[in-house]
Amino acid sequence: MNKYELLYIIAQDVEEEKREELIKKFASYVESKGGSVEGIDKWGMKKLAYPIDFKKEGFYVLMNITLNPLEVDAMAKLMNITEGIVRQLFVRKDA
């Protein structure tokens, strides 16, 4: 199990209720794969450095997680096909 920082951006047009569902969905996914969520930090709506899919703002979420390295790719693929997720980035933290 490795520690990761997961930063992802939710599209600006996603309603607050749906946004909370997405955050809970990814937290429960980590736990269902035997990992743990150390913290979820909601940064809120921020301007993107450059437009992505014609969007100029997004809701940033930072999660500190512990997850099996084999599950990271699967989770990244899940996030890529999830409607409302603009971008995601996993960064491995040194133990």
Wavefront OBJ file of the C-alpha trace (Angstrom):
o trace
v 0.000 0.000 0.000
v 1.292 3.413 -0.994
v 0.217 6.884 0.021
v -1.075 9.154 -2.734
v -2.372 12.642 -3.184
v -5.272 12.622 -5.618
v -6.246 15.971 -7.072
v -9.252 16.089 -9.337
v -11.382 18.789 -10.902
v -15.160 18.584 -11.136
v -16.801 20.552 -13.961
v -18.268 23.928 -13.041
v -21.743 23.053 -14.293
v -22.168 20.053 -11.949
v -24.732 20.778 -9.233
v -23.609 20.791 -5.599
v -25.611 17.665 -4.726
v -24.086 15.718 -7.631
v -20.627 17.062 -6.710
v -20.959 15.652 -3.179
v -22.067 12.309 -4.650
v -18.934 12.188 -6.828
v -16.674 12.924 -3.851
v -18.359 10.176 -1.797
v -18.213 7.794 -4.771
v -14.433 8.073 -5.091
v -13.875 7.861 -1.324
v -15.977 4.693 -1.128
v -14.170 3.270 -4.172
v -10.823 3.608 -2.359
v -12.239 1.923 0.740
v -13.852 -0.867 -1.296
v -10.439 -1.728 -2.764
v -8.876 -2.102 0.688
v -7.427 1.406 0.853
v -8.137 4.247 3.227
v -8.936 7.941 2.925
v -6.864 10.097 5.293
v -8.495 13.350 4.299
v -10.613 15.172 1.752
v -9.884 18.849 1.190
v -12.405 20.745 -0.931
v -10.609 23.727 -2.433
v -13.748 25.028 -4.085
v -14.321 26.728 -7.426
v -11.127 28.014 -9.033
v -10.183 29.367 -12.420
v -8.354 26.864 -14.645
v -4.932 27.791 -16.004
v -6.259 27.165 -19.509
v -9.676 26.182 -20.898
v -10.437 22.457 -20.835
v -13.377 21.348 -22.998
v -14.416 25.019 -23.228
v -14.651 25.250 -19.424
v -12.804 28.028 -17.593
v -13.537 27.066 -13.971
v -13.705 23.892 -11.948
v -14.258 22.621 -8.406
v -10.950 21.306 -7.034
v -10.821 18.374 -4.591
v -7.656 17.017 -2.936
v -7.776 13.568 -1.362
v -4.994 11.981 0.682
v -5.365 8.242 0.270
v -3.607 4.947 0.872
v -4.141 2.513 -1.983
v -2.655 -0.566 -3.589
v -0.533 0.576 -6.589
v -2.347 -1.899 -8.851
v -5.642 -0.127 -8.162
v -4.403 3.358 -9.118
v -4.688 2.745 -12.870
v -8.150 1.255 -12.466
v -9.306 4.233 -10.448
v -7.790 6.664 -12.971
v -9.680 4.917 -15.777
v -12.901 5.080 -13.769
v -12.417 8.813 -13.223
v -11.665 9.374 -16.917
v -15.029 7.919 -17.946
v -17.021 9.523 -15.122
v -19.167 12.361 -16.382
v -18.360 15.630 -14.636
v -14.677 14.940 -13.964
v -12.480 17.300 -15.983
v -9.014 16.136 -14.882
v -7.371 13.927 -12.246
v -3.804 13.505 -11.043
v -2.307 10.916 -8.702
v 0.968 11.821 -6.981
v 2.759 9.182 -4.897
v 3.966 10.498 -1.554
v 7.210 9.255 -0.070
v 6.658 7.064 2.962
l 1 2 3 4 5 6 7 8 9 10 11 12 13 14 15 16 17 18 19 20 21 22 23 24 25 26 27 28 29 30 31 32 33 34 35 36 37 38 39 40 41 42 43 44 45 46 47 48 49 50 51 52 53 54 55 56 57 58 59 60 61 62 63 64 65 66 67 68 69 70 71 72 73 74 75 76 77 78 79 80 81 82 83 84 85 86 87 88 89 90 91 92 93 94 95
